[in-house]
Amino acid sequence: MMTSWKILRCILLVFANSVFLFSQSPQASISGTVRDAQNAAIPGALVSALHEDTGVKTATRANETGFYSIQALPIGSYTVQVEHPGFQSQARRNVMLTTGQSLELNFSLQLGQLTETIQVTADTPLLETRSSDASQLIESKTIEDIPLGDRRALNVMEIQGASVFISYESGDRPYFSVAGGRGRSQNFVMDGGSAQTIRLGQAQVETDPPVETLQEVRVLANAFSAEYGGSASGVVVMNTKSGGNRFRGTLFEYFRNEKLDAANFFSPWVDGAKVRAPVRYNVFGGTFSGPIRRNQAFFFFGYEGSRRRDGFAGAMTVPSLLERQGDFSQTFNANGTLAVIYDPSSSATAANRAAFPGNVIPAARLDPVARKVIEFYPLPNRPPDNIAGTNNFRANSVDVLDRDNTTLKVDWNLSDQNKLSLRHTWNRQDTSRRSLYADPAAEPNGNRDNDGWNLLGSWTRIVRPNLVNEFRGAWVHRSTLLYSPSWNRNYPSKLGLQGIPDDTFPRFNIQGYTALGSNNQVRNQSPIQQGQLVNTASWILGTHSLRFGGEARRSRNYDLRWQQASGAFTFNRALTGLPGRNTTGNSVASLWLGMPSNYSASRPPAVDRSSWYLAGFIQDDWQIHPHLVLNLGVRWETDTPFRTVNNILNSFDMFAINPVSRTPGVVKFAGVGGYPTTPHEGDWNNFAPRVGFAWKPFGNPKTVVRAAYGIFYAAAWDGGGAATSTTLGFGQSLVLRTGDDGTPVPFRISEPIPVVAVSDRPEGYGYPPEVRFEVPEQDLDSYRRAADFLNFANTDVVCVQHEFGIYGGPAGSHLLALLRELRMPVVTTLHTILRDPAPEQRRALGELARLSTRVVTMAEKGVVLLREVYGVPESKIERIPHGI
C-alpha cells in the first residue's frame, strides 16, 4: 500500500527522468527532408515557420541526413521557408497546421542565388503520413458553421464518424462512446491540460466550452500514441482560439421560441385549443481578440450566455376536492368498487377494524399537520383519466437553465526561445423548475447550482534547435449544490412537525398520488478540485523524433449528501384498510389520520476523497525510409486507490463469519482492526506498449497504409463513479415502520418522532422533546412498551450489556419481559458470571441466555461457567475479548 510520501517520490522520479513532466500536447509539428535536385541531403539548411496571424517565427536546421523537425508549433496558418547558401530559397505559404498534427513537408532546392525565392502556395494535405493513429479533425469553420443545437463544444462529436451519442440533455454532460468503447470513458484535453472530470468518478468532460471560443477539436478514436492515456475509449483534444496581430471581434445571438413550434400531443386544452408549452432559448455573446504588443503578445476574450426555458406538459394525481375534506364517499378503485376506509383505532387487530360511517373521516379525527400538508397539492383542474382519479391535474411547466461562460487567453512570446501562455475559463450553470405545486417548497425536483473555473499556464522552451520542452500546470475548482427549494426555510416547524431536523420540507410518499417534497434534499460537492503538472520533451536525433515525459494529477472531491435531511414519510392503504384486501383503504385517508407506515431520515457525514493519477511515457517516430515511418512507444500509468479523511469508508467481507448468524458476510470499516484504509490495492504494473507504422507504397503521395497495435487502460471507476454508499455505519439515521398488515399503529405526524430512554432515577434526566417516554428501571410495563417500540422500528438486532443490579426486578428479571416480546435477534454480553449464583440469579441468567441468539463472554473461564453452571449450549457461546 502506497503512502503519500511514496507517491511524492514517484512524482519526483518522473520529473528527474523526463526534463519535466508530460501530458498531451495540443500543438503541431512539421518535419521532413531538405534535398537538392540530385536527391542528396543538404545538411545545415535553415528551415523557418512563420505564423501568419501573429508574425512569430520558429526556426531550426536540417541535420547531417537532411532531416529537420520543428516542434511545439501553435496551430494555424504558416509560411515555411528553407534557405541555404548556393541554392534558391523556397517558401510555402498557407501551410495549415491542426491540433496534434505531425505534418510531413519535404523540400527540393534548386541551385541559384540565395536572394532568389521560389513561392509555393501549399494545399492542406488530406493524408496523415507520419502517424498510425485513427483520428478525425473538426476545424474551426466547421465548428462555427454547422447547426449545433446547444452551441456546446462537444455537440461536434455527433458529426464524428466513430462516435455514437447516447444522450446530451440540456445542462448535462454528453454521454457517448467512441470507436465501440464504453460510454463516458474518454479522456478530454483542452490546450494541453486536462478537461476530464476528477478521476474519482466517471470519465466525463469537466469543461465543455462554447463553440465560439474553440479553434479545433481532434478526436483520437484508436491506436493513439503513447503520449495519450487515461482512457480505453478515445481521446478528445480541444484547442481554444488565440489572438493575432489584427483586432477581431464577433457578436452572436441564437434563439428558439414556442411560436415557431407545433403543440405537443400531450399539451393541455384551454378554451378549445391546445396550449403550447413555453420555450425561450437564447444563446448570446461575443469574442474579441488582438495584439497587446505586435508580433509578441496577444489576447483572446470570449463570453457566452444562455437563457433557456423549456416548457413541458406536467401531469399529476392529486387528492380530489372531497378527499381534501376527508370525504372518501366518491373514492373508487380502478375496477369501479368503492375504496372503503377503515378506522385503525376501532380495534386492536387489523382484521376487526370498523369502517368509517359514510366513508367520511370525522372532522375531529383530521390530523392538524395533515391539514397543512394537503394544502400543498394544487386543486384538480381536469377530469381524471379513469375512475380511480389518475392524472386529474395537468398544466404546463418550465425547466429553467441559466448559463454564463467566459474565456480569457494571453499568449506572450518572451523571445525566440521562450513562449508563455495563460488561459482561464469560468462557467456558471444553474438549473431549476417552475413548480406546479401550490407552494414550490413541495416540488420534488431540486435546484442545481454549478460554478467552476479552470486555470492553465504553459511555458514552451526551445533548449536548442533539436530539443524543445513544453511545461504546463493546471488547477481546476468546481462546486455543485443540489438542494430542495425549501432548503433552510424551517418547513417542518411551519407544518407543525416535531422532533425532526428543521432543514427542509420532508418527503411525503403517498401511495397512488404524486409525491410531495424532494427525495434528494441537499447535496453539496464543494470543493471538487484537480491539480495537474504536465510537460512534453521533444528531442530530434537523426531521423528519430523522440517525445518523453509523464503526468501527475491529484483529484479531490468533498461530498456532503443528505438525501433525507428532514426525512421521508410514507403513507399507504394498509393502515386504513383490511389485511389481504388491497381494494380497501386509501393513502390520503392514512395521511388525514396522521398515521405513516414508514419514516426514515439520515444525515451521514461528508466524504472527503482524494487520489492520484500518475503516468510516464516515451514515444519514437522513426523515419527509417523516406516513405516509411515507424511509431514506437510505451506508456505507464496508474490511478492510486482513493483515500478518505477520517477513514469514512466501509466494505463487505464475504468470507468473514458473522458472530451472530454464523454465516459468511461482515461489514468492515476502514482502519479498524487492521482493515485497509483504501477500497483496493494499488496497481503498479500498467505498462502499455504502442506500435504502428505509416507507409507510402512506392512513394505514392496519394496513398498511405497505416496499422497499429496498443494496450490502453481505462480509468479506475470506468463506467461508474466511486461508491457513494460508503457512509453506512457513520452519521445519524433513523427508520421507523409498521408491519405489513398495518399494525401496530405507528406514531402520528402531529406528535414527536418516538424515542425511548432508560432512566435509573425517579426524577429522570430532562431529555429533549424527541424522547417520547422513559423506562423507569422498576416499572415492568415500561419494559414491555420499549419492546413495542423496538419492534415497530424494525430494529435489526438488539445488543444487551448485562450486569447484575442494572435492571429492575429480582436479579434484573424485568429485562426478560422486554426480551420475550422482541421479534429480532438478541446478542447479550455478560460482564459478571457468578460461580455460585442465588436461585433467582441462576434463573434470570438462564432465561436471559435462552432468549438470546448469542451470548458473549470475555474470558475462557466464562465459557466454562456458562456451560457447566447455567447449562447454556456451547453453540450459543462466543468468546470475544473485551466484549462487543
N, C-alpha and C positions, 0 to 999 in steps of 0.2 A: 504494500500500500504506500502510495507516494505522498510525502508531506509537502507543505508549501515551500520549504527550503529546497527540496529535491526538484520541484517544478522550476524554481528560480534558477537553479544550477543548469537545468536543461536549456532554459532560455538563454542564459549567458553563453553556454556552449555553442548554441546556434549562431549567436552574434559573432563569437570568436572565429568561427569557421566559414562565415559567408559574407565577409566585409561588413554587412549589416544583416537585417532580416529581409525576407522576401514575402511578397504576395503578388497577386495578379497585376500585371502592368496593363493599363488601358492604351498605352502609346503604341506607335508603329515603328517599323524599321525598314530600311532599304539596303539591299546587298546585291552584289553581282560581281562581274569581272570587267576589267578595262584592258582591251587588246588592240593591236594595230591591224592593218589590212591583211597581214600575213598570219593573223591569229596568234601572234606572240604576245606574251604578257607585257604590260607596261608598268613596272614597279614604280612606286612613288607618285603616281598620278594623283592630283588633288581633286577630290570629289566633294562638292558642297551642295547642301539642300537649303533653299531659301523659302521660308514660309511666306506665301504671297499676301496673307492678311496682316501679319504682324511685322514683316520685314526682318525676322530673326533668322540668322544664318548659322548652320551647323556644318562642320567640315571634318573630313578625315582623309587619309592617303591610302592608296592601294598597296598591299604588301608585295613580297617578292614573287608571289604567284599571280599577281594582278587582281587578287580578290580584295574587295572592300566591303565594309558594313558600317552603316550609320544607325545607331540605336537611339531609343528613347525620344522619338520624334512625336510631338503633338499632332493629332490628326488634322487634316485639312489639305489644301491645295499647295503644291510646291513647284519650284523651278529647280531642277537638278542639273548642275553643270560640272563638266570634267575638263581639267586643264593639265597640260604637260609640255615643257619646252620641246620645240621641234614638231609639234603637232597642232593642228587646228583644234581650238576648244569646241566643245559640243554641249548644248544646253537643251534640256527637255522641259517644256512648260506644261502646266496643268496636270502635274502628276498628283493624283488624288490618293492620299493615304487614309485608311479607315481603321477603326478600332481593332487593336491587336494584330494588325496585318504585318506579314513578313513579305515585302514586295521584292521580287527579283527584277533588277534593272541592269542590263548589260550594255556596255558601250564599245564601239569600234571606232578608233580615232584615225583620221587621215593625216598624212604628212602635210606640213604647211606652217605658216606663221601663227604664233600664239594669239595674235590680235585678230585672226580670222575665226569667226564663230559660226558654227552650223546650228540654226534654230530648228527644233523639232517640237511640234505640238503633240503631246502624248495622249493616247487613248487609255481610258481606265481598263486595266486588264480584267478579263472575265474569269480567268482561271487562277487558282492558287497553286503555285509551282514549288513552294518551299515547305509546305506543311501538309501533314496527313490527316488533320482533324476534319470532322464533318461539322460545318458551321454555316450560318446564314447571317448576312448583314442587312440591317434595315437602316437606311441612311436618313439624313435629316429631311430631305424633300419628301420622302415617302411618309415619314412621321407627321409632317406638317399638313400634307395634302389629303391623306386618307380620312374618311369619316369615322372617327373614334367616338363611341357612344358616351363614355365617361371622361374623355380627354385625359386619361391617365397613361403613364408611360407603358405599362405592361398590357394595355389594350393591344399593342402591336404584336403581342405573342399570338393573337388569334389569326394573324396572317402568316405565321411561320409554319412551314410545311410539316415540321417534325413534332409540333405540339398539339395536344388535344385539351381543349378547355372543358372543365367540369362545371365551374361556376365563377362568377366575378360580380357579386352583388354590390350594389351601390354602397360605398362607405366601407366595404370589407376588402380583405386582401384576395388576390387572384388565386384560384385553385386550378392548376393544370398539370399535365405530365409532358415530359419531353422525351422523344425517341423511345416510347414504350416503357419509360421508367415510372417509378411511383409518383403520385401526385404530392405536391408540397414537399419535394425532396431536392429542390435545386439550390445551387449556390448563386448569390447575387452580388455583383461587384459594381461599384459606381466610382468612377475616377480613380480606380486602383485600390480603393478602400472597401471594406465590407458594407454591403447593403442588405445582408442577411440578418434575420432576427437572431436573438441570443441563442446559443447552441443548446440551451436547456429546453427548447420547445421544438415545434415543427419547423422545418426548413422553409420559412416563408420570407417574403421580401419585407424588409424593415422600412425602406424608403421607396415610395412609388411616386416619382416626381412628375410634374405636369409636362406634357409633350412639348410645350413651347420652350422649355429650358433644356431639352435634350438635343444633342448633336447626332448621336448614333446609338444603335443597340445591336450588339452581336450576340447571337445565340450559338453556343458551342454544344451541339447535340450529343456528340460522342467522339471518342478517340482523341480527346484533347490532351495537350502535352502535360508534362509533369509539373509545370508551374501552376496548374489549376487543380484544385481539390475541394474537399469539404462537401462532396456531392457524388452520388451514384446515378444522378438523373439530370445531367446537363448543367451548364453554367450560363448565366445571363450577364453580359458585360455591358454596362451603360456608361456613356460619356456625356457630361454636360457641356453646354456651349461656353466659349471663351470670347473675350473682346479682341478687337484688332485696331489697326491704325485709323479706321474710319468710324465715326459715330453712327450707330444704327439703332433703330427703335421699332417696336411693333405695339399695336393695340388690338385687342380682340374681344369679341362677345359672341357666345353661342347660347341659344335659348330653345326651350320647349315650352308649350302651353297646351292645356287641355282643349282649347278652342280649335287646335289642329288635329285632335284625336277623335275617334269614334267612341261612343259609350260602351262600357264593359257589359258583357252578358249579365253579370250579377248586379249591375248598378241599380240603385233604388228608383222606384217610380214616384214622382211628385207631380200632382196636377195632370196626370195622364201622360207624362213624358219622362223618359229616363234622364236622370241627372248624372252627368259625367263627373267622375272623381277629379278633384283639382290636381293639376300638375303645373308646377312652376320650377323650371330648371334653368338657371343662369350660370354660365361659366364665363368669367371676365378677367381681364388683367392686361399685362403688357410686359415688354422687355426693353432694356436699354443697355447699350454696351459701347465701348470706345477706348481711346488711349488715355492713360494717366500721364505717361511720357512716351512720345513716339518712338517706335522700334525697341521699347524697353519694358514698359509696364502697361497693363491693360486691365479692364474690369468688365464684368457682366453682372447685371441685376435683372431678376425676373420676379414678378408677382402674379399669382393666380388666386382668385376667389371663386368659390362655388356656393350657390344657394339653391338647394334642391328641396322641393315639396312634392312628394309622390303620394297621390291620393289612392285610396282603395275602398272598396265596399266592405264594411265590417258587419258581421252578423253575430248576435249574442242570444243566449237563452236566459231570460231574466224572470224573476217572480212576477206573476200576474197581479192585477190590481186587487183581486180578492186575497191572494196569498200574502200580499203586503200588509193585510189587516189580520192575518191569522185564520182566514176563512178558506178551507180546502174543499168546500162543497162542490166546486167545479174543477177539481184537480183529478185528471184521469191518466191512466196508463196508456201506452201505445195501442193496446188491444181494446181500448174503449171502456174498461172497467174502472170504477171509482177507486182511487188510492185512499183506502181507509186509514185514518190517523188514530193511533192508539196512545193511551196515556201511560208512559213508563212508570209513573208514580202510583198507578192504581193497583199494582200487585208486586209482590216480592219476586215473582218469577215471570219471565218474559212471556211464557205461553199463556198466562192467565190475565194478560192486560185487557183493560176495557177500552172501547173506542170512545172518542170524544163525541158527545151528542151533536148531531148535525154536521159532523166532521169539521167543527169550528173550535179552535182553542180559545178558552175564555180569556177576556182581556186581562184579568188579574194574574194569569199564568204567563203572560208575554214577558220575556226577559228584557230588562232595560237596556242592556248592551246590544242585544239583537235588534231592538228598535232602532238604534243608531246605525248599526251595520247595514240593515236593509235599505236605508235611505241612500246608500252609496250606489245602488243599482239605478240605472235610468229606467224610466217608465216604458212599458211596451208601446211600440208605435206601429205595429202591423199584425195582421192575422198570422198565427203560427203556422209552421209547415205541416204539423199534424196535431191530433187531438191532445197529445202529451205536452204541447206548448213549446215545441222546439223552434228556435230561431224566431222568436216573437219581437225581436228588435233588430233593425238594420239601419245603418247610416254610413255616410262617407267619413272616412278619417284620413289623416295625413301623416306620413313619416317625414321627419324633418332632418336634413343634413346641412350643416354649415361647415365649410372648409376654407382655410386660408393657407397659402404656401408661399414662402419667399426663398429665393436662391441668390446668393452673393458669391462671386468668384473673382479673385485677383491673381493674375499671373505676372511675375516680375523676373526679368532676365538680368541678374546681377552682373554677369559677364559672359564671355563666350563659354566659360566652363561651369557656371553655376546658375541654375534656374529654380525659382521658388514658385509655389502655387498654394493658395489658401481658398477653401470652399466651405461655405456654411449654408445649410438648408434648415428651415424651420417649417413645421407643419402643425396646424391645429385642425382637429376634426371632431365635431360634436354631433351626436345623433339623439333624437327623441321622437316621441309620438304624441300627437294631439289626441288626448284621451276622449273616448266616447262615454266615460263614466260620469256620473253626476258630480263627483269630486275627483280630480286627477290623482289624488292620493291612492285611490283603489286600483289604478292602472297596473296590470300585470307586467307590462313591458317597461323595462328600466331605461333610464337615460345613460348615455355613454359619453364621457369627455376624454378626448385624447389630445396629448400635447407632446411634442418631441423635437429635438434638433440633432443635427449630425454635423460635426466639425472635422474637416480633413485638411492636413497640411502635408506638402510633399517638397522634397529637395532632390533635384537631379544634378549630379556632379560628374562632369567628364574628367576623370582622373588623368587619362591620356587618350590619344585617339582610338586605341583599341580596348579601352576599359572604361565603362560607364556604370555608375551606381545610382539607383533610384531609392530614396528613403521616404517612407510615408508613416504618418501617425494619425490615428483617428480616435474620436471619442463620441459615443452615441448615448443620448439620455432621452428616455421616454417615460411618460406616466399615463396610466389608464384608470379611470374611475367609472365604475358601473354602479348605479345606485337607483333605488326606488324614488319616484317623485316626492314621496313623503318623508324622505330621509331627514333626520334631525328636526322633526316638526311635532314630536310628542303626541302622535296619534293614539297610542294605547291609552294614555291618560284622557284624551278627548273622548274616546269611546267608553271610558269607564272600566277598562280592564285593569286588574290589579296583580301585582307580583310578577310582572314580566318586564323586560327592558323596554324603555320608552323611546327606542331609536327610530322606529318606522312603523307604518301601517302593516299589521300582520297579514299573513296569507290566510284566506278563507277558502278552502276547497269544499264546495257544496255540490254533492253528487247530483248529476243531471243538469246542473246550471253552470253558467260561466263563472269562473273563479274571480275572487276579489283579491287585490294585493299581489305583490311580486313574490316569486319564489327564488329570486336572486337579489336579496335586499341590499347588499352592498359588497363590492369587491374593489379593493384599492391596490393596484400594482404600481408602486412608486417607491424607489426608482427601478426602472428597467435600464440597465447600463451595460455598455460594451466598450472596452478599451482595446485598441489594436496597434501593434507595431509591425510594419511590413517594409520590404525592400527587395529590389532586384539588382543583382550584379551581372553585367554583360561583359564578356571577355572574348575578343576575337583572336584566335590562334590559328594562323594559316587559313585553311578553309573550314575550320571549326568555329561555330558561333555558340559559345557556352553561356548559359544562364544558370545561376545557382543562388541559393539562399534559404529562407524559411519564414515562418509567421508565428506570432504569439497573440492570442486573443482571449481576454478574460470576460466572461459573461456573468451578470448578476441579476437576480430577479427577487424583489421583495413583494410578497403576495399575501394580502390580508383578505380572506374570503369568508364573509359572514352571510351565507345564503339565507339563513334563518335567524337573523339577529334578534328580531322580536317574535320569532316563532311562526308556526303554521298550525291552524285549526282545521280539522276535517269533520264534516257533518255528513252522515249517511242516513239511509232509510231505516236501519236496524233498530234504532232507539225509539222510533215511533211506529214500528211495525211488529209483526209476529214472526217468531223463528220459522224458517223454512217457507215463508210466504213473501216472495220478492215483489209481489204486486201491492203489498201493504206498506204504509209509512211513506214519509217524504222528508228529504233532507232539509228543506226550508222549514218544515214543521219542527225538526230537531233543532234548527237554529233558533226558532222562536222560543223554544223551551230552554234555550241556553245550554244544551247538552251536546258537547262534541264527542265524537267517537275516538278522536285522537288529537293530541297536541305534541308538537316536537319543536325544540329550539336548540341551537348550537352556536357557540362563539369560540371557534378554535383560534389558537394563536397564529400570528403572522409567520409565514415560512420564508426565510431569507436564504436563498440558494446561490451557489456560485460554482463555476467550473472553468477550466482552461481548454482551449483548442491550440495545439502545437503542431507545427509542420515544418519540414525541410525538404529540399529537392535539388536535383541537378539535371539539366537538360542540354543536350548537344545536338544542334542541327548541322550535320556534316555534309558538305557538298563534295562528295567523293568523285564526281564527274560533272561536267557542265550540264548534263541532262538528268542527274540523279542526286537527290538529297535524302540522307538518312536522318530520321528523327529518333534519337535515343535518349531515354530519361528514366529516372526513378524518383519516387516521392515517398516520404514517410510522414504519417500524420496520426494524431490520436486526440480523442476527447477524454479528458480526465473525468473520473466519477465525480458527480456533484456532491458538495458538502452543504450542510445546513447549520446556521448559527444555533447554538444550544441543542444541537442534535435532535431537532424536531423531525423525526423520521422513524417509521416503523416498517416492518416486513413480516412475512409469514413463513415460518419454518415448517415445511411439510413433513419433516421426519421426526422432530422432537415430540415426545409423548406428553400430552396434556394430563397433568396430575389429577384433574377432576374426572374427566371422562375416560382416561386411559386409552385414548385414541390419538393417532398422529395428527399434528397440527397445532402450532402455538404461535401467537402474535409475539414478535420480538421487537425490542426498542433499541435504537442505535446507541452504542456506547454503554449499554447496560449488560453486566455480566460477561464482558469481553466480546459482545456482539459488534460487528463492524459499524463504522460511522458513515459508510458510503453504501449505495444500493448495489454496487458491483465492484469487482476488482478492475484495475486499470489494464488496458490492452496496449502493450508497448511494441508489438511486432508487426504493425500495419505498414509493410513495405509494398509499394505499388509500382511495378515496372511498366514502362510505356515504350513501345517500339512501333515505328512506322516508316514509310518512305513515300516520296513523290518523284515520279519518273516520267520524263517526256520521251516517249518511244521514238527513236531515230531522230531526235532533236526537233520533232514536230512541235512548234509552239502552240498549236491549236488543240493538242491532246495531252492530257496528264492522267497517269494511272496512279492512284493512291490507295494505300492499305495501311491498317494499323491494328495493334493489339494493346490492351491495357487492363489493369486492375484498378477498380475505383471503390472507395469506401464511403458508405452513407453516414449520415450524422447518427450520433448515439441514440437519439429519440426519433429516428426517422419514421414518419407516418403518424406520430402521436407525441404529445408533449410529455414531459416528465410528470410522474404521478402526482396528482393534487390531493389524493386521499390519504396522504401520509400523516395527517394530524389525528388519526384515530388514537385515542388514549391521552390526548392533550386537550387542554382548554375545558370549557364548560359545555355540557349537553344535557338535555332532558327529553325523555319520551314518555308520554302517558297515553294509554289506550284502553279501550274497553274490550270485552270478549266478543267473539264472532256473533253471539246471539244477542248482543246489545246489553249484556249485564256484566258486572254491576253497573248501575247508573253512574256515570262519571261526574266530576265536578261541573258546576255551572260557570259560564264565562263571566257572569257578574260577580263571582267570588274569586278570591286569590287562588293562584295555582297551588295545589296542595303540597305541603312539605311537612314531614314528621320529624320531631326531635325528641330525644330521650332526656328526661330531667331527673336528677338524683336529689332534688331538694324541693320542698313544697312550694316555695315562692317562685320557682322557675328561674329563667335567666334573661327575660326581656328580649326574646327573639324578634326579628323583624317581621313585618306583616305577612310575608310569604310562608311563614311557618304556620300551618293550619291548626295543629294541635300538638301537645306534648304528651309523652308517655311517662307518667309518674312510675317510678320503679316498683311500687307496691300495688299499683292498680291493674288487676288482672285483665279487665275488659279493654284497657288501653292497648295491651299487647295484641289482642285479637283484632282491634281496629288497625293497628300497624300492619298486621298480616294482610288485611283487606287492601290497604294502600299499596303494599309491595306487589300483590297480585294484580291490582288494577294497572300499575305501571309496567307490567310485563317485564319485571326485572329478570335479567339473565341468570344471575347466581347471587346467593346471599352468603357473605363471609361472616362468621361469628367468632369473635375473640372471647374465649370463656375463661373466667376466673371466679372461684367461689367468693360470694359476697357482693358481686356487682349487680345481679338481677334479683328481683323481688321473689317472695315465696320461700318455702322451706328449701334450703340448698339451691336457691335460684330457680325453682321449678316453674315460675311464671313464664320464663323464656320458652318453655316447652309448649305453652298454649299458642305462642306465635308460630313456632316451627311446625306444629301439627296442621296449620291452615295454609302453609305455603305450597305453591304449585311449581316451584323451581328448585334446582339443586342447591344444597347447603354444604358449605365447606367450613368445618369448625376447627379452630386452632386452640388446643388445650395448653394453658400456661402452667397449671398445677394439677398433677395426677397423684392422688393420695394412695399410699401403700395399704393403709388400714382405714378406709373410709367408714363413716357412720352409715347406718342403713339408708337414710334419706339421701345422703350424698352418693352412695352406690347406685341407688335407684335413679336419681336425677341424671347422673353422668351416663349410666347405661342407656336411659331413654334418649338422651341427647345424642349419643353415638348411633342409636338405631335410626333417628330422624335425619342424620347427616349422611350425605353421599360419600364424603371422605372426612376422615379425622386426622388432623395433622398434629404431630408431636415433634419436639425439637431435640430429643435425645433418644438414644437406643434403649435406655432404661425405661422410658415412657412406653415404647413399643411393647416391651415385656409385660409391664403392669397392665396395659390395656387388654392385652391378650389373656393374661392369666388371672387378673383380679376382677376385671369388668366384663370378660367374655366377648370382647369385640373381635369380629373376624379379621384375620390378618389382611384379607383383600381390601378392607376399608382403610387400613392404616397407612399413612405416608409419613416418613421421617424427613423433615426439611429443617435444616439448622436455622435458627432464628425465626422460624415461622414463615408466614406469607404476608 
